């Protein structure tokens, strides 16, 4: 019978992955497997407590933090964000998505907190990366694969954002990534604390997520995995070593993809959502209504279709996708979660209490899923 270790070992033994850690759980039944090594040189065996750059599965964590501020009464879902983000008080929008960046019209209404949470504020990556207004997102805001040392501090980043036109009017279209970075700045300004401070106080400490942060201190670098990109011959090539970009606190803590974590830390966050916002010690961190909003699709069929490969079979809740249509092997209706560009994936299915988490070190080469992720999902669906 195929088991989880066999599924992971297939890709490590072939040389496509240096290592991986995965978890499949239903309630108190938890299977965790670690295979391979933390780097291609075999320096250390992969372990259950190995630390990974989790990239875009940072997004649901930050969305949960926004909902905490909503519950605190500090912000509301229908609030315009310009009270805290004045740089977005008068945004401009390209006349059509294909228009030059200087062919703009004013936004027809303010951007709201709800727009940010549903990734429909008008900023972000479309399915067509060749559109003129996409280029400044990469060159000015350093959107794309995480590079924490290269991104300017939040005030400078927001100033740069204010000079870039939106691709769509607020609420009109789903666009990827940048709304989660804006959420991180919103949390800091609305709470009066840095994003890392807020997350530690309100999420990480209550849940015992001791290895989740925006950097890795020197005492933990021996557990931090190396990060690879696909090389020209298909094999992994080193992109960042443990003492590289995540070894010091970043100027801009990225709400879209800046966290590092372990499989057990992220499982603690997943269990919070399955428990409708209640921590293991009985503390309520989120209300059931907030969790319901996070894990419910808010996109129209047209917005889902326009998302292309990003959203095949899926809609969007707050910070992550919600599966709407069955698409083998990755889309299971009702499931909530997302994938990260560093080969990470985390999902929950509230109806069954299932949690699936995959952590690897290899950057995805595009919006289509690598075979290692597909094999993991096939196994998880049958387990």
N, C-alpha and C positions, 0 to 999 in steps of 0.2 A: 504494500500500500504506500502510495506517495505520502511523504510527510513534509512539514515545513522546511526542515533542514535540507532535504533532498532538493526542494524547489530552489532554495538559495544557492546551494553548492553547485548546481548545474552552471550557473553564470559566473561564479567565482572560479571554478575549475577550468572553464573555457578561457579565462583571462579577460573577459569583458568587464568584470567588476573586481576591484581589489578585496572588497569585503562587504558585508551587509549585516544588519540586525533587523529582525522583523518580529512582530507581535500579532497574534490572532486571539481574541478573547470574546467570550460570551459569559457575562456575569463574573463569577469567581473562577471560571475555567479559563486559565491564561496559559498560552504557549508562546514562549520567547526563545528565539534561536539566534545565535551569533556565529557567523562563519567568515573565514578568510582573515585578513590582516588590516590594520589601520592604515597601511600604505603599501605600495607595490613592492617595496624592498623587503617586506615581511618583518619589519622592525618589532611590532607587537601584535599578538593575536587579537582579533576583534573580540570585544566583551560586551556583556549586557549593559554596562555603564559607559561604553564609548560615547563620545560627544561628537555630534554632527552639526554642520550648517544646515538648518532645516528650510531655508529659503521661503517659498511662498506659503508653507503651512504655518508661517508666522501670522498670516492674515486673519484666521479665525480668532486667535488669541487677542489681537488688537481690537477686533470687532466686539468681542466680549467686554473689553475694557471701556469702549465707547458706551455700551449698554449700561455699564455700572454708573457712568456719569448721568445717563438718562434717568436711571432709577434714583440717583441722588437728587434729582431736580436741578442739576447744574445746567443741563442742556435738554432740549426736546427734539424729537425726531423731525418735526416740521419747522424747527428754527432755521433761519438763514445763518450760514456759518460766518458771515462777514463780521459779526460781533467779536469773534475771536480771531478770525483770519481776514483782517482788513485788506490784505493784498488781493482778495477775491471779491471785493465789493463791486467792481464794475468789469467783469470779465468780458472778453471779446471772443467771438466764435468765427471760424472760417466760413465763408459764404456757403460752400459745399465742402464735404470731406476732401475732395480732390483739389480744392482751390489753393493757390499760393498762400503762404503764411501772412502776407500783407493784404489779402483780400478778405476783410473781416466785417462783421456786423455785431452790434451789442447783444449780449444775452437777453432773452425775453423775460427772464425772471431770475431771482437769486438762487444760488446753490444752497440746498438744505442738508442737514445732517443725514436725513434719509437718502438723499442722492449719493452721499459719500458711502454709506453703508451698503447700498445696492450696486455700487460701482457705476452709477449713471450720472455723475456730476459733469460729464463732458470732456474730462481729461483721461488719457490712457491709451493703451495699445488697441487698435482695431485688428480685424483679421487680415487687412492689407497693410503691411508694414512700409509700403513704398509711398504712402500718402505724404505730402510735404510737411504737414504739421506734426508728423511722428518724429522726424529727425531731431528737432530741438529737445525732445524728451530724453533722447540718448545723449546728445552732445552737452546740453546745459544741465540737465537734472540727473544724469548718470543712471537712467532707468535701464533695466535689463539685468543680466547676471549680477548678483550682489558684489559690490566692491566698496566696503564701508570706509576705507581710508581715503577714497577719492571723491566722496560726496560732501558738499559744503554744509555748514551748520544750518539749523532750521530757518533762522531769519533770512540768511542769504539764499537758501534754497527756495523759500516762499517768494522772495523778491524776484528770483529768476522765473519762477512759475507764473507770476503775474504778467510777465512780458511775452508769454507763449499763448497763442490762441487755442481755444478749445476746438475739438473736432466736431462736437455736436452740442446742441442746446441742452441745458440741464434737464434731466429726466428722460431724454429722448432715446439714448442708446447705451448699451452695456459696453464698457471699455475696460481693458485689463490693467491691473497693477497700481497705478498711481493714486487712486482714491485711498488705498490703504496707507500709503505714505502720508497723505494729507490727514488721514485720521490720527496718525501718530502725533502730528504737530497739534491738531485740535485737542487731543487728550492733554498734552503738556500745557497748552495755554489756558484751557478751561479749568484745569485742576490746580494750576500754579506750581506743578512739580514736573521734573523731567519724565519722559516716557519710561525709562528704566525704573525710576523710583516708584512711579505709580504701579507698574506691573508687579514689582517685587512686593509692595505693600498689599495690594488688593487681590492678586492672583497667585504669585509664585510661593510666597511664604505660607498662606493658608492651605495650599495644596501640596506643600512639601516638594516643590519643583526647584530643588537646590542647584541643579546644573543648567538651568535655562536662563540665558542672559544674552546681551548683545556683544559680549567679548568673553574670552576664556583666560582667567588669571594663570599666572605662571605655575602655580601649584597643581593645576589640572591639565597642563599641556600634554602630559604623558598619556592622557586619555582622549585627546583631541585627534580626530582623523584628518588625514590629508585630503585635499579636494582636487579632482581631476576633470579634464575636458576630453572629449573624443579626439584622438589624434588623426592625422591624415590616413593612416592605415587601419583605423578603427579601434586601435588599442588606447587605453587611457594615458594622457599626458598630464604631468603635474601642473596645476594652476595656482594652488595656494597650500603652503605647508603649515603645520601647527603654529609656528612662530611668525606667521604672516599677518594677513589683514585683520584677523579676529583676535590678535594677541594684545591689543590695546583698545580702550573704549572709543567708539567712533564719535565724530563730531555730530553726525546725523544718525540717530537710532532709527533704522528703517522699519516702519510698521508693515511694509509690503514684503520684506524678506530678510531681515537682519538678525533673527535669533539663532542661537545654537541651543541644542537640547539633547536629551537622551530618550530612549524608547519608554522608560518608566515615567519620566517626567511628562511626556506628551500623553501617555496613557492616563495620568492623573487629570489632565485637562479634559480629555475625552470623557472620562467617567463623571466629571462635573456636569457636562452637558447631558449625559444619560440620566443623571440623578436630578435633572431639572433645576440645576443651579445650586445644589446643596453639597458642601464639602464633606469629606469623610468624618470630620469631628462634629458634624451637625450644623455648622455655620452656613447660613444662606448667603451665597455670593452673588447669585442672579435669581430673578423670579422665574417661575415656569413660563410666564408670558414672554419674557425676554428670550429665553431659550427657544420657544416656539417661533418667535419672529426670526431669530438667527437661522433656524433650520427649515424655513419655509421658502419656497421659490417666490420671488417678487417680479420676475421678468414676464413680459408678454411673449406669445409665440414668435412674433416678428423680431423682438430683441434677441431671443434665443437663437433664431435662425441666422441673424446677422453676426452672431458670435463665432460662426464657422466651427473649425476644429476645436477651438477653445471650449465650446459648449455642446459638443455632440451628445445628444441624449440628456442634456442637463439644463437647469436653470441656475439661478443664483439667489442665495439667501443673504446673510450678512457675513462677509469675509470668506465665503466658500460656496462651492456649487451644491445644488440639491438635484439629485437625479430625478428626472421626470419620465423618461422613456427607457425601456430595457435595451441596452446596446452591449452585446457580449464583447469582452468580459468585464468592462469597467463600469457600466451604468446599471444600478439596481434601484428602481423607483423607491423614493423615500430616504435614500442614503444621503448623508451630509458630509462634506469634506473636500479636500483638494490635494493637488500635487505640487511639489516644489521642484524648481529647476536643477537642484543638486541631487536629484534622484530620490526624493523623499515623497511619501504619500501618507495621509492619515484620514480615516473615514469612520463615521459611526452610523449605525442603523438603529434608530430609536425604537422601532417596532419589535426588534429582536434582541436589543441590547448588545449587538455585536460591535467590536472595535477592531480595526485593522490598521497597522502602522508598518511602513517599510522605510528604512533609513539606509541609504547608500552614499557613495562619495563621488558619483559620476554625473556631471552636468548633462541634462537632457539637451539634445541637439535641435529641438524644435517642439512645436505643440503636440506632435504625435507621441504616443507613449512608447518607451523602450520595451523590448521583449521581457526583460526581467520584471518589470512592473505588471505586464499583462499576465505572466505566469503566476505571480504572487496573487493577483486578484482572482484568477481562476481557482487557485487553491483555496483562497479565503471563502469564495462563494460556495465551495463544496464541503468545507470543513465542518 
